[in-house]
């Protein structure tokens, strides 16, 4: 898993004679010299060829569910369009500003008439929060993900699901009233390890595709992350600048298993 360092019976029947007289059954025999004709072989009908798959080229197929989703890895970068073949929304290099490979959360696909994927509808790590776009299928490699993170801001609670089943739950710190944690549907777009693991981010951070709704002047636009903390007293309180803080030991458990592309749903 990629990490950047910062600076799924046979039954037998016997016939009985009937009537008052016994009769003798004699097997029928062919007359001498007669040769029975051999039965003609029945023609074998050829097996029908399986029909080629046919799809509607205008139909979008969803690739996310409560049990699974997909990450889209762009080994050579990608161009995101507002619609298939439409205006360009953004261009992404092989890595982001933190040196982490470019990943997208994949929501759906547009296919050709033979059902080959032509375009993928993806989540973008851009403002405004919840931005989506289309990238060519040839630009990304799909990676299946069976994990999902859900955060309840009002309850200050985080849950991790695997294939739809809850496998972890923990209390978290969330954004203060003046710097709220943004609600919506996002994805893990980077996994970062700070050079100082005793600092405010603890042993690591799962960067997500969300940005602070108010701290627009911060470095990199005020991105939001799920990370550890050097203030364990803050867990369970609304005190952060919008990020989601976990106790360091819980963050380490999460960091070991959560891959890029994991869906993150933040509820009010």
Secondary structure, DSSP 8 states (H G I E B T S, - for coil): ---EE-------------SSS----------TT-----------------------TT-EEE---SS-EEEEE-TT-EEEESSTTS-EEEEE-SB-TTS-B-EEEEEEEEE-TT--EEEEEEE-S-TTTT-EEEEEGGG-EEEEE-EEEEEETTTTEEEEEETTEEEEEEE-BEE-GGG----EEEEEEEEEE-S-TTSTTTT-EEEEEEE-SS-TTSGGGTEEEEE--S-GGGTTSEEESS-EE--HHHHHHHHHH--TT-EEEEE-
